Amino acid sequence: MTSAEPVPSHVLHPREVKASVLAAFQLVEDARYLGTERKRRRSRSRAAAERTVASRRLARDILAG
């Protein structure tokens, strides 16, 4: 066989992609964990915004009174 000849097809087989059960489980767990983290972060941001609004209202009421 010279370098000009093509490689026989039985020599090159495309690899099949095989996802293990553990890898699939890890993807699901990562998605679940990241999803709850976003919700927690959003609720913390909302709580901080609510505290800010409440403190500004209190400051405004004190200055007006």
RAMO-V534384 format. One record per residue. PSI is psi in degrees with one decimal (* if undefined). Layout:
BEGIN
PSI  PSI
END
This chain:
BEGIN
131.2  172.0  -15.7  -17.1  141.0  154.7  133.2  146.0  -25.6  -13.8  -40.6  113.9  129.8  137.8  137.4  137.3  123.4  117.0  129.3  160.0  -38.7  -41.8  -41.4  -42.6  -40.9  -39.5  -42.0  -44.4  -40.0  -43.9  -40.6  -43.4  -45.4  -34.1  -43.2  -32.1  -39.9  -41.6  -42.6  -44.8  -41.1  -42.3  -35.7  -41.0  -41.3  -42.3  -41.1  -40.4  -40.0  -39.8  -39.4  -45.5  -43.2  -42.1  -35.9  -39.0  -42.9  -43.6  -41.5  -42.2  -38.2  -42.7  -34.8  -27.4  *
END
